[in-house]
């Protein structure tokens, strides 16, 4: 149909056949799909999938469907490397033909790129295979509770002269600059799986994989011994460590503040502005995603991107209309249970509607204001009373 945009291919997980179903119908297996940015964690190595009343574990990456397959050197998968700016989170990527990237300074903000900015052995994952499991080990149980260390990086589209297609806006209050907004349509986003959060050495990224069969191999300790023998080698080829990633294009908006707020303040600001945008423009919670840049542990910027296929079209209004951000901020304060007086000169002027509430008052945060299913890992640091936020 004219004007119809087909969605990008999601990440797929193969669920093996179970024999005969309850109604006598024979089961031939099925595919479970997830959006790319969700599937990189839900379909990660050794993750658990609950489907049709049974539990399955991701055991294998299907190598035959990857676009980067076929140009590897012998028994090694063709990986690429990247440099991620430690100041803004902008990514500089290599290619399959030229995996190394040599850039002394960030193309976006000009910050120096040191050796710590390098992420090696990136490999694109598109399809995985699972096996039915009845029970899991204590180590797997602990991993599932902690989850994966996911990082998002962006790359702005540039023309032949090197200029980025962005809209930059200055945020000011009474003549004082307090930050800026950068909007970019169809920017390239990468989400990479750095490894389990519960890993001993945080500097070692990725997972071991059999480069021939695609089976995820057991992690090895510092002495090189396998963590368990339940995933013995399927081939005699040495395992290869790779960092899984997915990529997609999204409309993005990056908020940068003039100062350096605390981690708690940035997390509270991130959650409140997201709720403010959703309520102001009446969009679903799943249509807008927000993440810290460059890392969760080092929050210097806030990245908003439209998660809905094709975009919801709200972020461009924030960058182009000078009144929109103020309306979102006002809505965010109201969501955080504050009544705004006619004249607002300081934080102390805000009226907390929960102070005199006798039954179940909201203290730091609740599901009516900042708490959400999407920000569960940050619930302990969210605080609507944070004066800095």
PELINHU-V454882 format. One record per pair of residues at least 24 apart in sequence whose ideal C-beta (glycine too) atoms are under 10 Angstrom apart, sorted by the first residue. I is the first residue (numbers start at 1). J is the second residue. Records with the same first field share a line. If there is no record, write none. Layout:
# PELINHU-V454882
I=J / J
This chain:
# PELINHU-V454882
5=309 / 310
6=309
7=35 / 309 / 310
8=35 / 36 / 246 / 247 / 248 / 249 / 309
9=33 / 36 / 65 / 126 / 127
10=34 / 35 / 36 / 37 / 38 / 39 / 43 / 126 / 127 / 246
11=35 / 36 / 37 / 38 / 39 / 40 / 42 / 43 / 125 / 126 / 127 / 128 / 246
12=39 / 43 / 62 / 65 / 126 / 127 / 128 / 129
13=39 / 42 / 43 / 47 / 49 / 51 / 56 / 58 / 62 / 127 / 128 / 129 / 130
14=56 / 58 / 60 / 62 / 127 / 128 / 129 / 130 / 131
15=49 / 51 / 52 / 54 / 56 / 129 / 130 / 131 / 132
16=56 / 129 / 130 / 131 / 132
17=132
18=51 / 52 / 53 / 54 / 132
21=52
22=53
27=52
31=127
32=56 / 128 / 130
33=127
35=246 / 248 / 286 / 307 / 308 / 309
36=125 / 126 / 189 / 191 / 245 / 246 / 247 / 248
37=150 / 152 / 189 / 190 / 191 / 246 / 247 / 248 / 250 / 289 / 291 / 305 / 307
38=191 / 246 / 286 / 289 / 307
39=125 / 126 / 127 / 128 / 191 / 246
40=125 / 148 / 150 / 152 / 190 / 191 / 192 / 193 / 244 / 245 / 246 / 247
41=147 / 148 / 149 / 150 / 191 / 193 / 244
42=128 / 148
43=125 / 126 / 127 / 128 / 129 / 130 / 193 / 244 / 246
44=125 / 128 / 143 / 147 / 148 / 150 / 193 / 195 / 196 / 207 / 216 / 244
45=125 / 128 / 143 / 148 / 193 / 195 / 196 / 206 / 207 / 208 / 209 / 215 / 216 / 217 / 219 / 242 / 244
46=136 / 139 / 140 / 143 / 144 / 196 / 207 / 216 / 218 / 219 / 231
47=128 / 130 / 140 / 143 / 144 / 147 / 148 / 193 / 216
48=130 / 133 / 136 / 140 / 141 / 143 / 144
49=128 / 130 / 133
51=130 / 132
54=132 / 133 / 134
55=130 / 132 / 133 / 134 / 135 / 136
56=129 / 130 / 131 / 132 / 133
57=130 / 131 / 132 / 133 / 136 / 140 / 216
58=128 / 129 / 130 / 131 / 216
59=128 / 129 / 130 / 131 / 133 / 214 / 215 / 216 / 231 / 234
60=127 / 128 / 129 / 130 / 131 / 209 / 210 / 213 / 214 / 215 / 216 / 234
61=123 / 125 / 126 / 127 / 128 / 129 / 207 / 209 / 210 / 213 / 214 / 215 / 216 / 242 / 244
62=125 / 126 / 127 / 128 / 129 / 214
63=123 / 125 / 126 / 127 / 209 / 210 / 211 / 212 / 213 / 214
64=126 / 127 / 214
65=125 / 126 / 127
66=123 / 124 / 125 / 126 / 127 / 214
67=96 / 124 / 126
68=95 / 96 / 122 / 123 / 124 / 126
69=96 / 123 / 124 / 126 / 214
70=96
71=96 / 97
72=96 / 211 / 240
74=211 / 237
75=210 / 211 / 212 / 235 / 236 / 237 / 238 / 240
76=121 / 211 / 212 / 237 / 238 / 240 / 242
77=121 / 123 / 209 / 210 / 211 / 212 / 214 / 240 / 242
78=123 / 211
79=120 / 121 / 122 / 123 / 124 / 206 / 211 / 240 / 241 / 242 / 243
80=119 / 120 / 121 / 122 / 123 / 124 / 243 / 245
81=118 / 119 / 120 / 121 / 122 / 243
82=117 / 118 / 119 / 120 / 122 / 153 / 155 / 190 / 192 / 243 / 245
83=107 / 113 / 114 / 115 / 116 / 117 / 118 / 119 / 153
84=113 / 116 / 117 / 118 / 119 / 151 / 152 / 153 / 154 / 190 / 192 / 293 / 294 / 295
85=109 / 110 / 111 / 112 / 113 / 117 / 153 / 154 / 293 / 294
86=111 / 112 / 113 / 114 / 116 / 117 / 294 / 295 / 298 / 300
87=111 / 112 / 113 / 117 / 256 / 293 / 294 / 298 / 300 / 301
88=153 / 154 / 182 / 254 / 256 / 293 / 294 / 300 / 301 / 303
89=151 / 152 / 153 / 154 / 254 / 291 / 292 / 293 / 294 / 295 / 298 / 300 / 301 / 303
90=153 / 154 / 155 / 156 / 164 / 187 / 254 / 293 / 294
91=117 / 119 / 151 / 152 / 153 / 154 / 155 / 156 / 188 / 189 / 190 / 192 / 247 / 294
92=117 / 118 / 153 / 155
93=119 / 122 / 153 / 155 / 188 / 190 / 245 / 247
94=120 / 122
96=124
107=155 / 156 / 158 / 162 / 164
108=154 / 155 / 156 / 158 / 164 / 166 / 182 / 254
109=256 / 301
116=203
117=294
119=151 / 153 / 190 / 192 / 194 / 205 / 206 / 243 / 245
120=205 / 206 / 241 / 242 / 243
121=205 / 206 / 240 / 241 / 242 / 243
122=190 / 192 / 205 / 206 / 242 / 243 / 244 / 245 / 247
123=192 / 206 / 207 / 209 / 211 / 240 / 241 / 242 / 243 / 244 / 245
124=190 / 242 / 244 / 245 / 246 / 247
125=193 / 209 / 214 / 242 / 243 / 244 / 245 / 246
126=246
127=214
128=214 / 216 / 244
129=214 / 215
136=230
137=227 / 228 / 230
139=196 / 198 / 218 / 219 / 227 / 228
140=228 / 230
142=196 / 198
143=196 / 197 / 198 / 199 / 219
144=196 / 198
145=197 / 198
146=196 / 197 / 198 / 199 / 377
147=196 / 197 / 198 / 376 / 377
148=192 / 193 / 194 / 195 / 196 / 197 / 198 / 207 / 244
149=192 / 193 / 194 / 195 / 196 / 197 / 198 / 199 / 202 / 205 / 295 / 296 / 297
150=191 / 192 / 193 / 194 / 195 / 197 / 245 / 291 / 296
151=190 / 191 / 192 / 193 / 194 / 205 / 243 / 245 / 291 / 292 / 293 / 294 / 295 / 296
152=189 / 190 / 191 / 192 / 252 / 289 / 291 / 292 / 293 / 294 / 295 / 296 / 303 / 305
153=188 / 189 / 190 / 191 / 192 / 245 / 247 / 293 / 294 / 295 / 303
154=184 / 187 / 188 / 189 / 190 / 250 / 252 / 254 / 291 / 293 / 294 / 303 / 305
155=184 / 187 / 188 / 189 / 190 / 247
156=182 / 184 / 186 / 187 / 188 / 252 / 254
157=184 / 185 / 186 / 187 / 188 / 249
166=252 / 254 / 319
167=253 / 315 / 316 / 318 / 319 / 320
168=254 / 319
169=253 / 318 / 319 / 320 / 321 / 322 / 324 / 325
170=322
171=255 / 256 / 257 / 258 / 322 / 325 / 326 / 329
172=258 / 322
173=326
174=345
176=258
177=258
178=257 / 258 / 259
179=255 / 256 / 257 / 258 / 259 / 301 / 302 / 325
180=254 / 255 / 256 / 257 / 258 / 319
181=253 / 254 / 255 / 256 / 304 / 315 / 318 / 319 / 320 / 325
182=252 / 253 / 254 / 255 / 256 / 301 / 303 / 319
183=251 / 252 / 253 / 254 / 304 / 315 / 316 / 317 / 318 / 319 / 320
184=250 / 251 / 252 / 253 / 254 / 305 / 315 / 316 / 319
185=249 / 250 / 251 / 252 / 306 / 311 / 315 / 316
186=248 / 249 / 250 / 251 / 252 / 311
187=248 / 249 / 250 / 251 / 252 / 253 / 254 / 303 / 305
188=247 / 248 / 249 / 250 / 252
189=246 / 247 / 248 / 249 / 250 / 252 / 289 / 291 / 303 / 305
190=245 / 246 / 247 / 248
191=244 / 245 / 246 / 247 / 248 / 291
192=243 / 244 / 245 / 246 / 247
193=242 / 243 / 244 / 245 / 246
194=243 / 244 / 245 / 295
195=219 / 241 / 243 / 244
197=296 / 377
202=297
204=241
205=241 / 242 / 243
206=240 / 241 / 242 / 243 / 244 / 245
207=239 / 240 / 241 / 242 / 243 / 244
208=238 / 239 / 240 / 241 / 242
209=239 / 240 / 241 / 242 / 244
210=234 / 235 / 236 / 237 / 238 / 239 / 240
211=235 / 237 / 238 / 239 / 240 / 242
212=236 / 237 / 240
213=237
215=239
216=242 / 244
217=241
248=305 / 307 / 309
249=305 / 311
250=289 / 303 / 304 / 305 / 306 / 307 / 308 / 311 / 315
251=304 / 305 / 306 / 307 / 308 / 310 / 311 / 312 / 313 / 314 / 315 / 316
252=289 / 303 / 304 / 305 / 306 / 311 / 315
253=277 / 288 / 290 / 302 / 303 / 304 / 305 / 306 / 314 / 315 / 316 / 317 / 318 / 319
254=293 / 301 / 302 / 303 / 304 / 305 / 315 / 319
255=290 / 293 / 301 / 302 / 303 / 304 / 318 / 325
256=293 / 300 / 301 / 302
257=300 / 301 / 302
259=388
260=299 / 300
261=299 / 300 / 386 / 388 / 389
262=299 / 381 / 386 / 388 / 389
263=292 / 296 / 297 / 298 / 299 / 378 / 381
264=299 / 378 / 380 / 381 / 382 / 383 / 386 / 388 / 389
265=299 / 381 / 383 / 386 / 387 / 388 / 389
266=292 / 298 / 299 / 300 / 301 / 302 / 381 / 386 / 388 / 389
267=292 / 296 / 299 / 302 / 370 / 375 / 377 / 378 / 379 / 380 / 381 / 382 / 383 / 386 / 389
268=332 / 336 / 364 / 365 / 370 / 378 / 381 / 382 / 383 / 384 / 385 / 386 / 388 / 389
269=299 / 302 / 329 / 332 / 386 / 388 / 389
270=299 / 302 / 303 / 304 / 370 / 375 / 378 / 382 / 389
271=332 / 335 / 336 / 365 / 369 / 370 / 371 / 372 / 374 / 375 / 378 / 379 / 381 / 382 / 384 / 389
272=328 / 329 / 331 / 332 / 333 / 335 / 336 / 365 / 369 / 370 / 382 / 384 / 386 / 389
273=302 / 304 / 318 / 325 / 328 / 329 / 331 / 332 / 389
274=302 / 304 / 328 / 332 / 370 / 372 / 374 / 375
275=328 / 331 / 332 / 334 / 335 / 336 / 368 / 369 / 370 / 371 / 372
276=325 / 327 / 328 / 329 / 330 / 331 / 332 / 333 / 334 / 335 / 336
277=304 / 312 / 314 / 315 / 317 / 318 / 324 / 325 / 327 / 328 / 331 / 332
278=312 / 314 / 328 / 331 / 335 / 372
279=328 / 331 / 332 / 334 / 335
280=314 / 317 / 318 / 324 / 325 / 327 / 328 / 329 / 330 / 331 / 332
281=312 / 313 / 314 / 315 / 317 / 318 / 324 / 327 / 328 / 331
282=314
283=308 / 312 / 313 / 314
284=308 / 312
285=372 / 373 / 374
286=373 / 374
287=311 / 312 / 314
288=312 / 314 / 315 / 374
289=374
290=374 / 375
292=378
296=377 / 378
307=374
332=369 / 370 / 384 / 389
333=384
334=369
335=368 / 369 / 370 / 384
336=362 / 365 / 366 / 368 / 369 / 370 / 383 / 384 / 385 / 386 / 389
337=361 / 362 / 365 / 366 / 368 / 369 / 370 / 384 / 385
338=369 / 384 / 385
346=387
347=385 / 386 / 387 / 388 / 389
348=387
350=385 / 387
352=384 / 385
354=384 / 385
